[in-house]
Amino acid sequence: MPYLYIWEYEADPEAKDEFIRYYDSDGVWVQLFKRSKGYVGTELLQDIKSENRFVTIDTWNSKGSRDEFMKEYASEYDSLDKKCTEFTVKENMIGAFESI
């Protein structure tokens, strides 16, 4: 069952281009996620009323696939997550969802 992991971000206006480079559907995060066979894809959405507000939707083929990825690549994930704080003003995990 598809598993979606959804985050909301406010990009730093001065670092918005870097934010997009890291978070878009072929960005730095996706390059890390692609190491997992269970990764399906990422969609980056930009708010039409607030140009610095974004949502990412990461899709995995199952919760177990994402959990395995997080165990195997925890160090790389944490390192990249720390780097990306340079590009955001705030971030909020909206939630984890399963497709029905």
Backbone as CSV, one residue per row, in Angstrom:
resi,resn,N_x,N_y,N_z,CA_x,CA_y,CA_z,C_x,C_y,C_z
1,MET,0.846,-1.177,0.000,0.000,0.000,0.000,0.895,1.246,0.000
2,PRO,0.718,2.160,-0.949,1.560,3.368,-0.992,1.532,4.156,0.316
3,TYR,2.695,4.635,0.670,2.901,5.375,1.914,3.445,6.749,1.550
4,LEU,2.777,7.804,2.027,3.170,9.173,1.706,3.597,9.909,2.963
5,TYR,4.696,10.617,2.836,5.289,11.362,3.930,5.258,12.830,3.509
6,ILE,4.495,13.664,4.215,4.222,15.028,3.748,4.762,16.065,4.727
7,TRP,5.541,17.009,4.167,6.143,18.094,4.942,5.747,19.441,4.347
8,GLU,5.654,20.438,5.216,5.411,21.823,4.811,6.641,22.644,5.200
9,TYR,7.048,23.546,4.313,8.238,24.369,4.549,7.960,25.829,4.216
10,GLU,8.666,26.688,4.923,8.767,28.080,4.508,10.242,28.281,4.171
11,ALA,10.505,28.520,2.891,11.881,28.705,2.442,12.355,30.108,2.800
12,ASP,13.622,30.217,3.138,14.241,31.511,3.338,14.238,32.200,1.972
13,PRO,13.671,33.400,1.867,13.598,34.067,0.560,14.967,34.209,-0.115
14,GLU,16.004,34.382,0.662,17.343,34.545,0.092,17.971,33.219,-0.328
15,ALA,17.361,32.122,0.067,17.903,30.800,-0.267,16.879,29.926,-0.998
16,LYS,15.874,30.551,-1.554,14.789,29.794,-2.190,15.287,28.930,-3.356
17,ASP,16.191,29.450,-4.157,16.706,28.659,-5.282,17.437,27.409,-4.787
18,GLU,18.221,27.555,-3.720,18.905,26.399,-3.139,17.887,25.421,-2.554
19,PHE,16.864,25.949,-1.876,15.809,25.094,-1.336,15.222,24.236,-2.453
20,ILE,14.858,24.866,-3.547,14.259,24.142,-4.674,15.245,23.110,-5.220
21,ARG,16.509,23.463,-5.334,17.522,22.537,-5.847,17.625,21.283,-4.977
22,TYR,17.449,21.430,-3.685,17.541,20.294,-2.777,16.241,19.486,-2.696
23,TYR,15.103,20.145,-2.852,13.818,19.497,-2.578,12.990,19.130,-3.807
24,ASP,13.383,19.546,-5.001,12.525,19.251,-6.141,12.566,17.766,-6.505
25,SER,11.796,17.397,-7.522,11.598,15.977,-7.831,12.843,15.273,-8.376
26,ASP,13.918,16.007,-8.608,15.187,15.391,-8.986,16.320,15.985,-8.150
27,GLY,15.966,16.501,-6.986,16.905,17.208,-6.136,17.802,16.306,-5.301
28,VAL,18.527,16.944,-4.418,19.499,16.252,-3.573,18.819,15.210,-2.679
29,TRP,17.664,15.562,-2.109,16.945,14.584,-1.279,16.555,13.361,-2.098
30,VAL,16.054,13.592,-3.294,15.624,12.475,-4.139,16.799,11.567,-4.471
31,GLN,17.971,12.139,-4.689,19.144,11.320,-4.980,19.453,10.373,-3.815
32,LEU,19.249,10.869,-2.591,19.423,9.999,-1.428,18.317,8.942,-1.375
33,PHE,17.069,9.357,-1.531,15.947,8.422,-1.449,16.031,7.316,-2.506
34,LYS,16.571,7.640,-3.676,16.643,6.664,-4.766,17.536,5.470,-4.444
35,ARG,18.286,5.538,-3.375,19.107,4.398,-2.966,18.235,3.238,-2.468
36,SER,16.984,3.548,-2.156,16.048,2.529,-1.668,15.188,2.017,-2.816
37,LYS,15.047,0.706,-2.904,14.166,0.113,-3.916,12.711,0.469,-3.664
38,GLY,12.373,0.775,-2.408,10.990,1.060,-2.055,10.551,2.497,-2.288
39,TYR,11.474,3.343,-2.727,11.142,4.747,-2.991,10.441,4.866,-4.337
40,VAL,9.343,5.640,-4.373,8.569,5.809,-5.599,8.833,7.172,-6.240
41,GLY,8.784,8.248,-5.466,9.006,9.570,-6.033,8.668,10.681,-5.057
42,THR,9.028,11.901,-5.456,8.773,13.090,-4.648,8.123,14.153,-5.513
43,GLU,7.167,14.838,-4.927,6.530,15.972,-5.585,6.760,17.200,-4.712
44,LEU,7.212,18.281,-5.332,7.386,19.557,-4.640,6.302,20.497,-5.126
45,LEU,5.526,21.026,-4.176,4.432,21.940,-4.493,4.735,23.319,-3.909
46,GLN,4.451,24.373,-4.694,4.656,25.747,-4.233,3.297,26.412,-4.095
47,ASP,3.077,27.069,-2.977,1.828,27.778,-2.696,1.678,28.934,-3.691
48,ILE,0.525,29.039,-4.338,0.319,30.104,-5.320,0.105,31.476,-4.675
49,LYS,-0.212,31.499,-3.388,-0.428,32.772,-2.693,0.786,33.202,-1.871
50,SER,1.670,32.293,-1.597,2.842,32.585,-0.773,4.046,31.876,-1.398
51,GLU,4.834,32.608,-2.179,5.876,31.986,-3.002,6.996,31.296,-2.224
52,ASN,7.088,31.540,-0.931,8.118,30.881,-0.126,7.593,29.674,0.647
53,ARG,6.326,29.359,0.465,5.715,28.221,1.157,5.648,27.030,0.201
54,PHE,6.136,25.895,0.675,6.203,24.683,-0.138,5.699,23.477,0.647
55,VAL,5.303,22.460,-0.102,4.941,21.163,0.473,5.671,20.097,-0.341
56,THR,6.232,19.121,0.359,6.795,17.960,-0.340,5.959,16.739,-0.004
57,ILE,5.797,15.891,-1.003,5.113,14.610,-0.827,6.070,13.535,-1.315
58,ASP,6.603,12.779,-0.367,7.499,11.668,-0.685,6.680,10.388,-0.662
59,THR,6.746,9.626,-1.735,5.954,8.403,-1.844,6.874,7.185,-1.835
60,TRP,6.499,6.227,-0.992,7.209,4.956,-0.834,6.218,3.838,-1.126
61,ASN,6.711,2.676,-1.485,5.766,1.593,-1.780,5.140,0.993,-0.522
62,SER,5.738,1.273,0.656,5.149,0.824,1.920,5.825,1.552,3.082
63,LYS,5.191,1.521,4.229,5.789,2.097,5.434,7.082,1.353,5.777
64,GLY,7.055,0.050,5.608,8.237,-0.755,5.897,9.440,-0.364,5.049
65,SER,9.197,-0.045,3.785,10.284,0.388,2.900,10.914,1.680,3.405
66,ARG,10.088,2.618,3.815,10.633,3.876,4.329,11.366,3.636,5.650
67,ASP,10.800,2.821,6.514,11.457,2.514,7.787,12.833,1.886,7.560
68,GLU,12.923,0.968,6.611,14.219,0.341,6.297,15.207,1.362,5.774
69,PHE,14.733,2.227,4.896,15.590,3.289,4.372,16.132,4.137,5.521
70,MET,15.262,4.530,6.438,15.672,5.386,7.553,16.714,4.692,8.433
71,LYS,16.607,3.395,8.620,17.613,2.659,9.401,18.946,2.627,8.669
72,GLU,18.886,2.302,7.394,20.111,2.122,6.617,20.841,3.427,6.332
73,TYR,20.086,4.503,6.133,20.691,5.772,5.723,20.497,6.885,6.753
74,ALA,20.353,6.523,8.004,20.101,7.513,9.061,21.168,8.599,9.115
75,SER,22.404,8.214,9.011,23.501,9.178,9.100,23.461,10.185,7.948
76,GLU,23.292,9.685,6.721,23.222,10.563,5.560,21.991,11.464,5.629
77,TYR,20.876,10.894,6.071,19.631,11.657,6.206,19.829,12.803,7.208
78,ASP,20.377,12.496,8.375,20.580,13.514,9.408,21.527,14.609,8.939
79,SER,22.573,14.237,8.256,23.538,15.208,7.746,22.889,16.146,6.732
80,LEU,22.121,15.585,5.820,21.430,16.397,4.816,20.367,17.275,5.461
81,ASP,19.657,16.736,6.430,18.636,17.504,7.139,19.251,18.731,7.825
82,LYS,20.403,18.554,8.445,21.093,19.681,9.094,21.512,20.728,8.073
83,LYS,22.039,20.282,6.935,22.452,21.195,5.870,21.268,22.031,5.393
84,CYS,20.113,21.417,5.270,18.945,22.085,4.703,18.312,23.123,5.631
85,THR,18.711,23.147,6.885,18.199,24.204,7.775,18.668,25.581,7.303
86,GLU,19.711,25.621,6.482,20.201,26.881,5.923,19.215,27.493,4.931
87,PHE,18.313,26.680,4.378,17.414,27.134,3.314,15.993,27.406,3.786
88,THR,15.696,27.099,5.049,14.315,27.222,5.523,14.201,28.142,6.733
89,VAL,13.037,28.757,6.849,12.691,29.556,8.022,11.982,28.654,9.020
90,LYS,11.149,27.749,8.486,10.476,26.771,9.345,10.078,25.560,8.524
91,GLU,9.859,24.464,9.241,9.360,23.244,8.610,8.409,22.560,9.572
92,ASN,7.449,21.859,9.003,6.435,21.196,9.802,6.049,19.882,9.122
93,MET,6.153,18.790,9.854,5.692,17.526,9.318,4.172,17.505,9.365
94,ILE,3.552,17.431,8.212,2.088,17.367,8.154,1.622,15.984,8.602
95,GLY,2.338,14.958,8.128,1.989,13.617,8.573,2.410,12.539,7.607
96,ALA,2.146,11.322,8.013,2.385,10.136,7.197,1.024,9.554,6.848
97,PHE,0.842,9.220,5.582,-0.458,8.786,5.095,-0.329,7.537,4.265
98,GLU,-1.359,6.693,4.298,-1.433,5.547,3.413,-2.550,5.777,2.421
99,SER,-2.319,5.373,1.203,-3.327,5.491,0.154,-4.417,4.434,0.397
100,ILE,-5.659,4.821,0.228,-6.744,3.866,0.412,-7.546,3.685,-0.874
